[in-house]
């Protein structure tokens, strides 16, 4: 779906989502329901404190913020709404089940927020500026590569403030 949306030609967002295109209504798409299921499962992990809330929240908040800033109301040049970006591709799966891996994510609370913001902004940039339609895997790998640097920067900042 992300690939079809990215290469929709001169269609506006509303024209793209018409039933004549074969994709059905926006809320009837199976990929949306899968992301809602991942969201519910991820929320259960956060509620039981298996997963720290900071990483998925900062991924989804930063992705939504960047998408809202760049959303132009649905013209043919639109990059998609925040809801579209949150409920498409592997966003929820990556936010709750991949990025929260305790071995590869930062250990500090503040570092986890920076890590999530890096992933969310990178995900939007990869989706909109590259040839890859989704990019959650690349965004998480970039965040994982930066996790030690994030922890070091946060630890130096807190040590310098003390």
DRENDO-957983 format. One record per residue (C-alpha): y, x, z; residue in three letters. Coordinates in Angstrom, 3 decimals. Layout:
<recs>
north_east_up_kegu
Y_X_Z_ALA
...
</recs>
This chain:
<recs>
north_east_up_kegu
0.000_0.000_0.000_UNK
2.401_2.832_0.824_UNK
1.698_4.414_-2.547_UNK
2.345_1.142_-4.392_UNK
5.560_0.620_-2.420_UNK
6.724_4.156_-3.128_UNK
6.192_3.800_-6.872_UNK
7.406_0.213_-7.249_UNK
9.925_1.094_-9.948_UNK
13.123_-0.941_-9.880_UNK
11.738_-3.801_-7.808_UNK
13.591_-4.859_-4.700_UNK
11.631_-5.156_-1.465_UNK
11.585_-8.968_-1.754_UNK
10.299_-8.788_-5.345_UNK
7.605_-6.339_-4.298_UNK
6.259_-8.687_-1.626_UNK
5.986_-11.786_-3.834_UNK
2.494_-13.293_-4.141_UNK
2.667_-12.804_-7.917_UNK
2.230_-9.056_-7.333_UNK
-1.137_-9.753_-5.734_UNK
-0.313_-8.359_-2.311_UNK
0.131_-11.750_-0.632_UNK
2.602_-12.524_2.098_UNK
3.842_-9.656_4.223_UNK
2.080_-10.864_7.371_UNK
-1.235_-11.539_5.640_UNK
-2.020_-7.970_4.624_UNK
-5.114_-6.477_6.219_UNK
-3.492_-3.098_6.893_UNK
-0.905_-4.768_9.109_UNK
-3.597_-6.395_11.223_UNK
-5.399_-3.081_11.550_UNK
-2.219_-1.462_12.836_UNK
-1.709_-4.350_15.271_UNK
-5.279_-3.796_16.513_UNK
-4.569_-0.071_16.958_UNK
-1.373_-0.999_18.798_UNK
-3.288_-3.265_21.177_UNK
-5.966_-0.625_21.758_UNK
-3.311_2.043_22.293_UNK
-1.446_-0.206_24.705_UNK
-4.672_-0.618_26.672_UNK
-5.029_3.183_26.825_UNK
-1.454_3.505_28.066_UNK
-1.931_0.695_30.615_UNK
-5.027_2.384_32.044_UNK
-3.171_5.732_32.075_UNK
-5.686_7.424_29.825_UNK
-2.823_8.252_27.456_UNK
0.711_9.217_28.447_UNK
3.206_6.678_27.112_UNK
5.818_9.253_26.100_UNK
4.151_10.482_22.908_UNK
3.409_7.143_21.181_UNK
6.673_5.621_22.355_UNK
8.761_8.513_21.046_UNK
6.871_8.566_17.736_UNK
7.393_4.856_17.138_UNK
10.972_4.826_18.453_UNK
12.097_7.793_16.347_UNK
10.305_6.482_13.249_UNK
11.936_3.074_13.757_UNK
15.364_4.582_14.359_UNK
15.300_6.777_11.256_UNK
13.930_3.890_9.166_UNK
16.617_1.527_10.496_UNK
19.365_4.016_9.676_UNK
18.119_4.436_6.110_UNK
17.199_0.786_5.486_UNK
19.672_-0.844_3.142_UNK
18.490_-4.434_3.364_UNK
15.876_-4.355_0.641_UNK
17.466_-3.093_-2.568_UNK
15.429_-1.358_-5.238_UNK
16.331_1.991_-3.658_UNK
15.282_0.900_-0.154_UNK
12.959_3.175_1.777_UNK
11.427_0.319_3.775_UNK
12.199_-1.446_7.022_UNK
11.281_-0.126_10.470_UNK
8.592_-2.807_10.785_UNK
7.115_-1.743_7.452_UNK
6.939_1.894_8.534_UNK
5.412_1.076_11.925_UNK
2.792_-1.303_10.540_UNK
1.712_0.659_7.475_UNK
-0.607_3.534_6.842_UNK
-2.067_5.272_9.842_UNK
1.046_5.066_12.007_UNK
-0.472_3.354_15.053_UNK
-3.740_5.246_14.778_UNK
-1.869_8.529_14.672_UNK
0.594_7.593_17.414_UNK
-1.953_6.424_19.975_UNK
-5.221_8.142_19.133_UNK
-4.447_11.388_17.269_UNK
-1.120_12.730_18.536_UNK
-2.024_12.129_22.183_UNK
-4.847_14.664_22.180_UNK
-4.321_16.505_25.477_UNK
-5.476_19.852_24.093_UNK
-2.966_20.073_21.243_UNK
0.037_18.189_22.661_UNK
2.683_19.594_25.005_UNK
1.989_19.620_28.721_UNK
5.474_18.769_30.020_UNK
6.902_15.255_30.084_UNK
10.087_16.242_28.272_UNK
8.069_18.290_25.783_UNK
5.955_15.226_24.960_UNK
9.090_13.279_24.081_UNK
10.366_16.068_21.800_UNK
6.894_16.330_20.269_UNK
6.821_12.605_19.511_UNK
10.311_12.668_18.014_UNK
9.313_15.600_15.802_UNK
6.255_13.689_14.577_UNK
8.167_10.443_13.985_UNK
10.994_12.065_12.033_UNK
8.553_14.265_10.092_UNK
6.440_11.233_9.237_UNK
9.444_9.423_7.785_UNK
10.537_12.507_5.853_UNK
7.062_13.052_4.408_UNK
6.730_9.390_3.424_UNK
10.100_9.178_1.735_UNK
10.770_12.654_0.319_UNK
7.356_13.975_-0.707_UNK
4.632_12.881_-3.079_UNK
2.318_11.904_-0.218_UNK
2.435_8.176_0.559_UNK
1.589_8.379_4.276_UNK
1.770_11.802_5.880_UNK
0.769_11.011_9.468_UNK
-1.818_13.792_9.404_UNK
0.733_16.349_8.214_UNK
3.296_15.172_10.768_UNK
0.805_15.488_13.629_UNK
-0.290_18.925_12.422_UNK
3.347_20.022_12.338_UNK
3.798_18.684_15.873_UNK
0.623_20.446_17.027_UNK
1.851_23.725_15.561_UNK
5.175_23.302_17.350_UNK
3.695_22.185_20.696_UNK
3.550_25.678_22.265_UNK
7.124_26.368_21.166_UNK
8.257_23.021_22.563_UNK
6.580_23.755_25.907_UNK
8.114_27.232_26.016_UNK
11.610_25.907_25.228_UNK
11.352_23.130_27.811_UNK
10.028_25.527_30.471_UNK
12.834_28.028_29.779_UNK
15.424_25.266_29.959_UNK
14.134_23.984_33.306_UNK
13.777_27.530_34.686_UNK
17.337_28.333_33.654_UNK
18.664_25.155_35.278_UNK
17.080_25.943_38.632_UNK
</recs>
